[in-house]
Amino acid sequence: MGELLALTSALCFGAANVAIVRGAERGADDNGAFLSLLMTAGISATAWIAFGVTRGFPTVTLQGFLWLAAAGVFTAFIGRVFVYASVERLGAMRAAAVKRLNPFFAVLLGVLVLGEAMSADMAWGSALIVASFAVLVLAQWRPAAEPATARDASRRHMNLGYLYGTASALGYAVGYLMRKSGLQETPDPFFGAMVGTLVGAMLFVAAGRFSASYRLAVQATFRRPNPWLYAAGALSSLGQILYFAALNVSTLSKAALLVSMEVFFTIVLSQWFLGERLTWRVAVAALLGFAGTALLV
């Protein structure tokens, strides 16, 4: 059962990547990141209340709340917002491959911050993930046939996508360390998800006071409903919930490995619904990233 839940979670994440691209095509002012935060907060709050009424609410400590709120800064704001920006600029396939940096940064922080030992499998897995990322980035520097101005603009657009994807992976890794500390104090993943996404949504609104793009995204969320972005938010939230459910009935290593199949689901769905062309570089990057994740977990 846990394996099925994990694979369904990966399918949801892959479908969400495709929905983000389709939604961004319809509205230039909004890629759905803010909407996703609101939807995840609402779904997790509903689950927290439902389980609390039927099973009792876990004790919420101030220290646990602060850890979960801090985790929200990195997972919900930096992680979620930048992964949406990465998908918008790179396309679903490349962005899914870049997300394999998540376990790489998690291992790196575990070694540097928590003092965990680096095994041979972890070292090889990390090297494969770095190689996967390098395959994608180096493609930006190959000679191209289009005019220099168009090529430069395309490269800047793609480079921003890789930068955002890297920032997102690092944000998730830092946030997961903080969330782990928060859940040790307040062992309720739905409460943690609710607090984190609410913090992320508030930071998004606050950023709108200084950035026109954030302000327009908040306004577009309520003024011009985009069904593809609603679908992306719902699928992302469902993917997270199914991943939590898989962890309850399966081992962490098995669930994490199966969820990393997201990149392959994204490739198939992108070809079907977006018409994205699978290049050999994306295929190699996906395989290297998956192999690296397998060694890490």
Residue frames as qw, qx, qy, qz and C-alpha x, y, z in Angstrom:
[[0.000, 0.885, 0.466, 0.000, 0.00, 0.00, 0.00],
 [0.321, -0.780, 0.085, 0.531, 2.82, 2.40, 0.84],
 [0.407, -0.107, 0.588, 0.691, 4.42, 1.84, -2.56],
 [0.181, 0.625, 0.660, 0.375, 1.15, 2.66, -4.33],
 [0.169, -0.922, -0.270, 0.217, 0.70, 5.83, -2.28],
 [0.395, -0.587, 0.301, 0.640, 4.26, 6.96, -3.05],
 [0.341, 0.144, 0.669, 0.645, 3.86, 6.33, -6.79],
 [0.057, 0.796, 0.574, 0.184, 0.54, 8.18, -6.81],
 [0.287, -0.846, -0.052, 0.445, 2.25, 11.06, -5.02],
 [0.392, -0.296, 0.498, 0.715, 4.93, 11.13, -7.73],
 [0.232, 0.479, 0.703, 0.473, 2.22, 11.13, -10.41],
 [0.093, -0.904, -0.402, 0.111, 0.50, 14.07, -8.72],
 [0.336, -0.706, 0.187, 0.595, 3.73, 16.06, -8.57],
 [0.364, -0.007, 0.648, 0.669, 4.43, 15.29, -12.24],
 [0.117, 0.686, 0.651, 0.302, 0.92, 16.34, -13.27],
 [0.213, -0.885, -0.215, 0.354, 1.29, 19.52, -11.19],
 [0.382, -0.403, 0.386, 0.736, 4.45, 20.43, -13.14],
 [0.217, 0.324, 0.700, 0.599, 2.51, 20.14, -16.41],
 [0.078, -0.825, -0.558, -0.037, -0.42, 22.15, -15.01],
 [0.321, -0.717, -0.014, 0.619, 1.93, 24.94, -13.90],
 [0.279, -0.138, 0.533, 0.787, 3.26, 25.30, -17.44],
 [0.050, 0.535, 0.722, 0.436, -0.24, 25.30, -18.96],
 [0.216, -0.845, -0.443, 0.209, -1.49, 27.79, -16.40],
 [0.340, -0.578, 0.136, 0.729, 1.46, 30.13, -16.86],
 [0.261, 0.173, 0.626, 0.714, 0.78, 30.18, -20.60],
 [0.059, -0.718, -0.634, -0.280, -2.67, 31.65, -19.93],
 [0.258, -0.952, -0.151, -0.071, -1.66, 34.36, -17.47],
 [0.587, 0.492, -0.301, 0.568, 1.68, 36.14, -17.59],
 [0.204, -0.690, 0.285, -0.633, 1.11, 37.85, -14.21],
 [0.686, -0.396, 0.454, -0.408, 0.64, 34.67, -12.18],
 [0.437, 0.327, -0.828, -0.127, 2.33, 31.26, -12.22],
 [0.777, -0.336, -0.436, -0.307, 0.17, 29.85, -9.41],
 [0.461, 0.157, -0.674, 0.556, 2.69, 29.86, -6.55],
 [0.221, -0.178, 0.403, -0.870, 0.58, 32.06, -4.26],
 [0.770, -0.091, -0.190, -0.602, -2.58, 30.11, -5.05],
 [0.746, 0.075, -0.655, 0.096, -0.74, 26.87, -4.28],
 [0.181, 0.165, -0.646, 0.723, 0.23, 28.18, -0.84],
 [0.491, -0.122, 0.200, -0.839, -3.35, 29.16, -0.05],
 [0.833, -0.002, -0.374, -0.408, -4.74, 25.83, -1.21],
 [0.619, 0.109, -0.712, 0.313, -2.19, 23.80, 0.74],
 [0.052, -0.167, 0.541, -0.823, -2.88, 25.87, 3.85],
 [0.655, -0.086, 0.019, -0.751, -6.62, 25.28, 3.49],
 [0.838, 0.052, -0.510, -0.185, -6.31, 21.55, 2.85],
 [0.489, 0.138, -0.707, 0.492, -3.83, 20.97, 5.67],
 [0.242, -0.189, 0.410, -0.859, -5.93, 23.07, 8.07],
 [0.788, -0.077, -0.178, -0.585, -9.00, 20.98, 7.24],
 [0.791, 0.074, -0.601, 0.087, -7.04, 17.77, 7.81],
 [0.218, 0.233, -0.628, 0.710, -5.57, 19.10, 11.06],
 [0.486, -0.166, 0.263, -0.817, -9.02, 19.96, 12.42],
 [0.849, 0.000, -0.333, -0.410, -10.58, 16.68, 11.21],
 [0.706, 0.095, -0.646, 0.275, -7.89, 14.48, 12.76],
 [0.053, 0.258, -0.538, 0.801, -7.80, 16.64, 15.87],
 [0.633, -0.191, 0.083, -0.746, -11.53, 16.29, 16.49],
 [0.917, -0.008, -0.309, -0.251, -11.49, 12.52, 15.98],
 [0.843, 0.041, -0.411, 0.345, -8.13, 11.64, 17.55],
 [0.515, -0.778, -0.124, 0.339, -7.24, 14.62, 19.70],
 [0.356, 0.895, -0.155, 0.222, -4.99, 17.59, 19.02],
 [0.773, -0.008, -0.293, 0.562, -1.27, 17.16, 19.79],
 [0.370, -0.814, -0.153, 0.421, 0.20, 19.65, 22.22],
 [0.503, 0.727, 0.054, 0.465, 1.57, 22.71, 20.43],
 [0.584, -0.558, -0.114, 0.578, 4.64, 24.20, 22.09],
 [0.123, 0.946, -0.063, -0.293, 5.98, 27.67, 21.39],
 [0.291, -0.556, 0.663, 0.409, 9.33, 26.23, 20.37],
 [0.495, 0.223, 0.806, 0.237, 7.67, 23.79, 17.99],
 [0.345, 0.848, 0.384, -0.115, 5.54, 26.55, 16.46],
 [0.018, -0.884, 0.290, 0.366, 8.57, 28.78, 15.92],
 [0.397, -0.286, 0.782, 0.386, 10.52, 25.95, 14.27],
 [0.459, 0.475, 0.736, 0.147, 7.60, 25.18, 11.95],
 [0.218, 0.934, 0.169, -0.227, 7.15, 28.87, 11.11],
 [0.169, -0.724, 0.520, 0.421, 10.86, 29.19, 10.33],
 [0.472, 0.022, 0.827, 0.305, 10.63, 26.07, 8.18],
 [0.426, 0.737, 0.520, -0.077, 7.79, 27.75, 6.27],
 [0.052, 0.870, -0.223, -0.436, 10.10, 30.60, 5.28],
 [0.139, -0.483, 0.770, 0.392, 12.36, 28.11, 3.49],
 [0.316, 0.171, 0.918, 0.165, 9.98, 25.38, 2.29],
 [0.295, 0.720, 0.614, -0.131, 6.83, 27.35, 1.50],
 [0.159, 0.922, -0.017, -0.353, 8.29, 30.68, 0.40],
 [0.026, -0.663, 0.642, 0.385, 11.76, 29.99, -0.99],
 [0.345, -0.064, 0.922, 0.162, 11.14, 26.34, -1.90],
 [0.426, 0.554, 0.711, -0.079, 7.60, 26.49, -3.30],
 [0.268, 0.879, 0.073, -0.389, 7.69, 29.94, -4.89],
 [0.000, 0.679, -0.599, -0.424, 11.02, 29.38, -6.62],
 [0.394, 0.021, 0.896, 0.203, 10.14, 25.90, -7.86],
 [0.448, 0.718, 0.508, -0.164, 7.06, 27.39, -9.58],
 [0.168, 0.883, -0.227, -0.374, 9.28, 30.07, -11.13],
 [0.267, -0.425, 0.801, 0.328, 11.73, 27.39, -12.25],
 [0.483, 0.335, 0.806, 0.070, 9.01, 25.30, -13.93],
 [0.355, 0.851, 0.247, -0.299, 7.67, 28.42, -15.67],
 [0.122, 0.841, -0.409, -0.334, 11.09, 29.21, -17.20],
 [0.172, -0.416, 0.867, 0.212, 12.58, 25.77, -17.81],
 [0.686, 0.054, -0.528, -0.497, 9.50, 23.80, -18.73],
 [0.855, -0.375, 0.117, -0.338, 8.19, 20.78, -16.88],
 [0.949, 0.139, -0.215, 0.183, 10.88, 18.29, -17.94],
 [0.475, 0.473, -0.394, 0.629, 14.01, 20.28, -17.13],
 [0.346, -0.586, 0.295, -0.671, 12.56, 21.66, -13.88],
 [0.934, -0.279, -0.006, -0.224, 11.67, 18.14, -12.69],
 [0.850, 0.218, -0.284, 0.387, 15.25, 17.03, -13.38],
 [0.165, 0.578, -0.353, 0.717, 16.64, 20.03, -11.47],
 [0.660, -0.555, 0.089, -0.498, 14.50, 19.09, -8.46],
 [0.925, -0.056, -0.322, 0.193, 16.84, 16.10, -7.95],
 [0.298, 0.498, -0.419, 0.698, 19.08, 18.67, -6.23],
 [0.606, -0.608, 0.023, -0.513, 16.74, 18.45, -3.22],
 [0.938, -0.332, -0.064, 0.079, 18.25, 15.23, -1.79],
 [0.677, 0.357, -0.213, 0.607, 21.76, 16.43, -2.68],
 [0.044, -0.616, 0.237, -0.750, 21.40, 19.54, -0.51],
 [0.790, -0.514, -0.019, -0.335, 19.70, 17.49, 2.22],
 [0.930, -0.068, -0.161, 0.323, 22.73, 15.19, 2.39],
 [0.441, 0.487, -0.200, 0.727, 25.15, 18.12, 2.24],
 [0.328, -0.648, 0.161, -0.668, 23.44, 19.89, 5.13],
 [0.913, -0.377, -0.104, -0.117, 23.25, 16.65, 7.09],
 [0.826, 0.095, -0.203, 0.518, 27.01, 16.29, 6.83],
 [0.292, 0.460, -0.160, 0.823, 27.89, 19.96, 7.41],
 [0.379, -0.541, 0.099, -0.744, 25.26, 20.91, 10.01],
 [0.863, -0.374, 0.031, -0.338, 24.33, 17.67, 11.76],
 [0.209, -0.631, 0.747, -0.032, 27.74, 16.02, 11.55],
 [0.934, 0.124, 0.269, -0.198, 26.44, 12.93, 9.74],
 [0.497, -0.362, 0.667, 0.421, 28.98, 10.59, 8.15],
 [0.558, 0.590, -0.280, -0.513, 29.41, 10.60, 4.36],
 [0.788, -0.061, 0.609, 0.063, 29.30, 7.01, 3.11],
 [0.258, -0.179, 0.691, 0.651, 30.59, 5.86, -0.28],
 [0.186, 0.549, 0.781, 0.233, 27.03, 5.44, -1.59],
 [0.022, -0.888, -0.316, 0.333, 26.16, 8.97, -0.47],
 [0.221, -0.603, 0.367, 0.672, 29.26, 10.37, -2.15],
 [0.220, 0.070, 0.793, 0.564, 28.56, 8.58, -5.44],
 [0.109, 0.708, 0.698, 0.016, 24.88, 9.55, -5.28],
 [0.079, -0.851, -0.097, 0.509, 25.78, 13.20, -4.74],
 [0.234, -0.391, 0.566, 0.687, 28.26, 13.09, -7.62],
 [0.215, 0.346, 0.825, 0.391, 25.62, 11.67, -9.97],
 [0.048, 0.844, 0.507, -0.170, 23.13, 14.39, -9.02],
 [0.148, -0.745, 0.192, 0.621, 25.74, 17.11, -9.60],
 [0.248, -0.113, 0.744, 0.610, 26.53, 15.50, -12.98],
 [0.192, 0.613, 0.758, 0.113, 22.81, 15.48, -13.80],
 [0.004, -0.902, -0.217, 0.373, 22.60, 19.22, -13.13],
 [0.248, -0.557, 0.456, 0.648, 25.80, 19.87, -15.09],
 [0.343, 0.231, 0.797, 0.441, 24.41, 18.08, -18.16],
 [0.145, 0.820, 0.554, 0.022, 21.47, 20.49, -18.23],
 [0.148, -0.894, 0.002, 0.422, 23.39, 23.68, -17.51],
 [0.386, -0.370, 0.564, 0.629, 26.21, 23.01, -19.99],
 [0.404, 0.504, 0.696, 0.313, 23.62, 22.73, -22.75],
 [0.064, 0.936, 0.247, -0.243, 23.12, 26.49, -22.39],
 [0.192, -0.774, 0.371, 0.475, 26.61, 27.17, -23.70],
 [0.610, 0.133, 0.667, 0.406, 26.52, 25.13, -26.88],
 [0.004, -0.166, 0.374, 0.912, 26.55, 27.06, -30.20],
 [0.398, 0.548, 0.666, -0.314, 23.08, 27.95, -31.45],
 [0.377, 0.347, 0.581, 0.632, 21.70, 28.90, -34.85],
 [0.003, 0.889, 0.452, 0.071, 19.43, 31.77, -33.82],
 [0.250, 0.770, -0.110, 0.576, 20.60, 35.42, -33.80],
 [0.414, 0.130, -0.595, 0.676, 22.81, 36.49, -30.91],
 [0.281, -0.265, 0.236, -0.892, 20.22, 38.79, -29.33],
 [0.816, -0.194, -0.228, -0.495, 17.54, 36.09, -29.31],
 [0.781, 0.038, -0.578, 0.233, 20.03, 33.51, -28.06],
 [0.205, 0.233, -0.524, 0.794, 21.21, 35.77, -25.24],
 [0.519, -0.265, 0.112, -0.805, 17.65, 36.48, -24.14],
 [0.883, -0.102, -0.381, -0.254, 16.83, 32.77, -24.18],
 [0.631, 0.129, -0.607, 0.465, 19.92, 31.95, -22.16],
 [0.078, -0.282, 0.418, -0.860, 19.14, 34.58, -19.55],
 [0.724, -0.217, -0.082, -0.649, 15.61, 33.22, -19.25],
 [0.893, -0.029, -0.449, -0.006, 16.85, 29.64, -18.85],
 [0.441, 0.256, -0.578, 0.637, 19.70, 30.59, -16.51],
 [0.368, -0.337, 0.291, -0.817, 17.19, 32.26, -14.21],
 [0.876, -0.151, -0.227, -0.397, 15.21, 29.03, -14.23],
 [0.780, 0.088, -0.533, 0.316, 18.27, 27.01, -13.16],
 [0.122, 0.324, -0.469, 0.812, 19.08, 29.61, -10.49],
 [0.602, -0.295, 0.107, -0.735, 15.53, 29.50, -9.15],
 [0.909, -0.065, -0.379, -0.163, 15.53, 25.70, -9.20],
 [0.584, 0.185, -0.578, 0.539, 18.78, 25.58, -7.22],
 [0.151, -0.315, 0.372, -0.860, 17.49, 28.13, -4.70],
 [0.777, -0.233, -0.127, -0.571, 14.29, 26.12, -4.33],
 [0.856, 0.002, -0.506, 0.106, 16.18, 22.86, -3.66],
 [0.357, 0.213, -0.545, 0.727, 18.40, 24.55, -1.07],
 [0.393, -0.318, 0.171, -0.845, 15.36, 26.18, 0.54],
 [0.868, -0.195, -0.290, -0.353, 13.55, 22.85, 0.84],
 [0.738, 0.082, -0.565, 0.358, 16.63, 21.17, 2.34],
 [0.103, 0.241, -0.467, 0.845, 17.12, 23.89, 4.99],
 [0.565, -0.265, 0.012, -0.781, 13.39, 23.97, 5.71],
 [0.856, -0.128, -0.472, -0.170, 13.16, 20.21, 6.18],
 [0.490, 0.105, -0.623, 0.601, 15.87, 20.37, 8.86],
 [0.181, -0.172, 0.330, -0.910, 13.83, 23.00, 10.69],
 [0.729, -0.171, -0.246, -0.616, 10.56, 21.13, 10.16],
 [0.721, -0.024, -0.676, 0.152, 12.15, 18.01, 11.66],
 [0.209, 0.056, -0.581, 0.785, 12.94, 19.96, 14.83],
 [0.425, -0.126, 0.065, -0.894, 9.43, 21.43, 14.87],
 [0.787, -0.110, -0.445, -0.414, 7.73, 18.05, 14.46],
 [0.529, 0.014, -0.741, 0.414, 9.76, 16.65, 17.33],
 [0.059, 0.015, 0.465, -0.883, 8.15, 19.31, 19.53],
 [0.589, 0.295, 0.273, -0.701, 4.70, 19.21, 17.90],
 [0.244, -0.107, 0.910, 0.318, 4.27, 15.85, 16.11],
 [0.503, 0.610, 0.545, -0.278, 1.52, 16.82, 13.67],
 [0.414, 0.004, 0.523, 0.745, 2.55, 17.07, 9.97],
 [0.111, 0.713, 0.578, 0.381, -0.75, 18.70, 8.96],
 [0.286, -0.912, -0.168, 0.239, -0.30, 21.43, 11.57],
 [0.502, -0.441, 0.340, 0.662, 3.27, 21.88, 10.35],
 [0.341, 0.320, 0.608, 0.641, 2.16, 22.16, 6.73],
 [0.044, -0.870, -0.473, -0.136, -0.58, 24.63, 7.67],
 [0.374, -0.829, 0.008, 0.415, 1.77, 26.89, 9.65],
 [0.508, -0.239, 0.464, 0.685, 4.49, 26.74, 7.00],
 [0.272, 0.458, 0.608, 0.588, 2.26, 27.58, 4.05],
 [0.131, -0.922, -0.364, 0.011, 0.50, 30.37, 5.93],
 [0.428, -0.687, 0.179, 0.559, 3.90, 31.90, 6.69],
 [0.437, 0.029, 0.585, 0.683, 4.85, 31.51, 3.04],
 [0.136, 0.725, 0.582, 0.343, 1.62, 33.18, 1.89],
 [0.254, -0.922, -0.175, 0.235, 2.13, 36.11, 4.28],
 [0.459, -0.473, 0.364, 0.658, 5.69, 36.58, 3.04],
 [0.364, 0.357, 0.639, 0.575, 4.41, 36.51, -0.55],
 [0.016, -0.895, -0.424, -0.138, 1.94, 39.31, 0.26],
 [0.400, -0.810, 0.058, 0.424, 4.64, 41.27, 2.10],
 [0.509, -0.138, 0.499, 0.688, 6.95, 40.93, -0.90],
 [0.276, 0.677, 0.581, 0.357, 4.19, 42.51, -3.00],
 [0.165, -0.943, -0.147, 0.250, 4.85, 45.82, -1.24],
 [0.299, -0.692, 0.432, 0.495, 8.32, 45.91, -2.78],
 [0.212, -0.139, 0.812, 0.525, 7.95, 43.89, -6.00],
 [0.532, 0.260, -0.121, -0.797, 5.40, 44.55, -8.73],
 [0.485, 0.134, -0.809, -0.303, 5.52, 40.92, -9.92],
 [0.148, -0.166, -0.894, 0.390, 4.50, 39.58, -6.51],
 [0.281, 0.311, 0.350, -0.838, 1.78, 42.21, -6.18],
 [0.535, 0.257, -0.410, -0.693, 0.36, 41.39, -9.62],
 [0.369, 0.032, -0.927, -0.062, 0.43, 37.66, -8.82],
 [0.047, 0.254, 0.762, -0.594, -1.63, 38.20, -5.66],
 [0.405, 0.366, 0.084, -0.834, -4.13, 40.37, -7.52],
 [0.484, 0.240, -0.653, -0.532, -4.39, 37.94, -10.45],
 [0.094, -0.032, -0.975, 0.199, -5.12, 35.06, -8.07],
 [0.192, 0.447, 0.680, -0.548, -8.44, 36.65, -7.08],
 [0.348, 0.553, -0.044, -0.756, -9.30, 38.65, -10.20],
 [0.631, 0.435, -0.477, -0.430, -8.63, 36.10, -12.94],
 [0.774, -0.243, 0.562, -0.161, -9.17, 32.52, -11.75],
 [0.410, 0.526, -0.682, -0.300, -7.07, 30.10, -13.80],
 [0.944, -0.138, 0.042, -0.296, -8.35, 26.49, -13.75],
 [0.811, 0.335, -0.405, 0.256, -4.92, 25.10, -14.65],
 [0.140, 0.499, -0.552, 0.653, -3.33, 26.82, -11.68],
 [0.700, -0.341, 0.274, -0.565, -6.10, 25.58, -9.38],
 [0.978, 0.094, -0.177, -0.066, -5.36, 22.09, -10.68],
 [0.552, 0.468, -0.507, 0.467, -1.63, 22.60, -10.07],
 [0.238, -0.498, 0.486, -0.677, -2.26, 23.73, -6.49],
 [0.869, -0.191, 0.148, -0.432, -4.62, 20.83, -5.76],
 [0.922, 0.241, -0.288, 0.094, -2.24, 18.27, -7.29],
 [0.317, 0.529, -0.554, 0.559, 0.76, 19.65, -5.36],
 [0.478, -0.416, 0.435, -0.640, -1.19, 19.52, -2.11],
 [0.958, -0.026, 0.011, -0.286, -2.49, 16.02, -2.83],
 [0.746, 0.411, -0.458, 0.255, 1.03, 14.88, -3.67],
 [0.021, 0.508, -0.596, 0.621, 2.31, 16.12, -0.31],
 [0.713, -0.267, 0.315, -0.566, -0.56, 14.47, 1.60],
 [0.969, 0.151, -0.158, -0.116, -0.03, 11.14, -0.20],
 [0.516, 0.496, -0.565, 0.410, 3.69, 11.35, 0.54],
 [0.314, -0.437, 0.555, -0.635, 2.94, 11.82, 4.25],
 [0.891, -0.072, 0.146, -0.425, 0.55, 8.87, 4.07],
 [0.846, 0.353, -0.390, 0.082, 3.18, 6.72, 2.34],
 [0.201, 0.527, -0.638, 0.524, 5.69, 7.50, 5.09],
 [0.599, -0.342, 0.413, -0.595, 3.21, 6.21, 7.68],
 [0.940, 0.035, 0.255, -0.225, 2.98, 2.74, 6.10],
 [0.864, 0.408, -0.090, 0.280, 6.34, 2.40, 4.32],
 [0.673, -0.383, -0.005, 0.632, 10.02, 3.06, 4.98],
 [0.027, 0.865, -0.059, -0.497, 11.47, 6.51, 4.30],
 [0.232, -0.411, 0.678, 0.563, 14.01, 5.18, 1.80],
 [0.302, 0.315, 0.854, 0.285, 11.43, 3.28, -0.26],
 [0.176, 0.841, 0.473, -0.198, 8.93, 6.16, -0.26],
 [0.075, -0.800, 0.222, 0.552, 11.57, 8.75, -1.18],
 [0.280, -0.206, 0.770, 0.535, 12.89, 6.60, -4.03],
 [0.268, 0.508, 0.797, 0.186, 9.42, 6.01, -5.49],
 [0.087, 0.895, 0.281, -0.337, 8.48, 9.70, -5.21],
 [0.192, -0.600, 0.438, 0.641, 11.62, 10.56, -7.17],
 [0.404, 0.287, 0.784, 0.373, 9.91, 8.83, -10.11],
 [0.189, 0.811, 0.298, -0.467, 8.20, 12.22, -10.50],
 [0.026, -0.597, 0.460, 0.657, 10.76, 13.16, -13.16],
 [0.126, 0.012, 0.898, 0.422, 9.72, 10.25, -15.41],
 [0.179, 0.656, 0.717, -0.153, 6.00, 10.90, -14.95],
 [0.066, 0.788, 0.022, -0.612, 6.69, 14.54, -15.84],
 [0.098, -0.347, 0.687, 0.631, 8.53, 13.55, -19.02],
 [0.141, 0.312, 0.907, 0.246, 5.66, 11.34, -20.22],
 [0.095, 0.770, 0.564, -0.282, 2.91, 13.84, -19.33],
 [0.038, -0.693, 0.175, 0.698, 4.85, 16.74, -20.87],
 [0.099, -0.126, 0.781, 0.604, 5.12, 14.89, -24.16],
 [0.082, 0.490, 0.862, 0.101, 1.42, 14.04, -24.15],
 [0.031, -0.840, -0.514, 0.172, -0.08, 17.34, -23.03],
 [0.125, -0.854, 0.094, 0.496, 2.54, 20.01, -23.72],
 [0.769, 0.628, 0.020, 0.116, 4.27, 18.64, -26.78],
 [0.237, -0.841, 0.475, 0.104, 7.67, 19.14, -25.14],
 [0.805, 0.440, -0.398, 0.017, 10.44, 17.34, -26.99],
 [0.817, -0.527, 0.202, 0.117, 12.56, 14.95, -24.95],
 [0.405, 0.785, -0.465, 0.066, 16.20, 15.74, -25.73],
 [0.831, 0.062, -0.491, 0.254, 19.02, 13.36, -24.96],
 [0.187, 0.380, -0.483, 0.766, 20.38, 15.82, -22.39],
 [0.576, -0.351, 0.187, -0.714, 17.13, 15.85, -20.41],
 [0.939, -0.067, -0.286, -0.181, 16.90, 12.05, -20.62],
 [0.662, 0.220, -0.527, 0.486, 20.48, 11.61, -19.39],
 [0.077, -0.403, 0.401, -0.819, 19.96, 14.18, -16.63],
 [0.763, -0.298, -0.005, -0.573, 16.79, 12.41, -15.48],
 [0.928, -0.003, -0.369, 0.054, 18.51, 9.02, -15.37],
 [0.464, 0.308, -0.505, 0.659, 21.58, 10.38, -13.56],
 [0.304, -0.415, 0.276, -0.811, 19.39, 12.22, -11.06],
 [0.875, -0.240, -0.122, -0.402, 17.26, 9.15, -10.36],
 [0.842, 0.105, -0.446, 0.286, 20.34, 6.94, -9.96],
 [0.218, 0.386, -0.455, 0.772, 21.89, 9.48, -7.60],
 [0.565, -0.386, 0.154, -0.713, 18.71, 9.66, -5.53],
 [0.933, -0.105, -0.311, -0.145, 18.59, 5.86, -5.38],
 [0.652, 0.192, -0.513, 0.524, 22.11, 5.75, -3.92],
 [0.069, -0.413, 0.349, -0.838, 21.34, 8.50, -1.41],
 [0.694, -0.315, 0.101, -0.639, 18.17, 6.92, -0.03]]
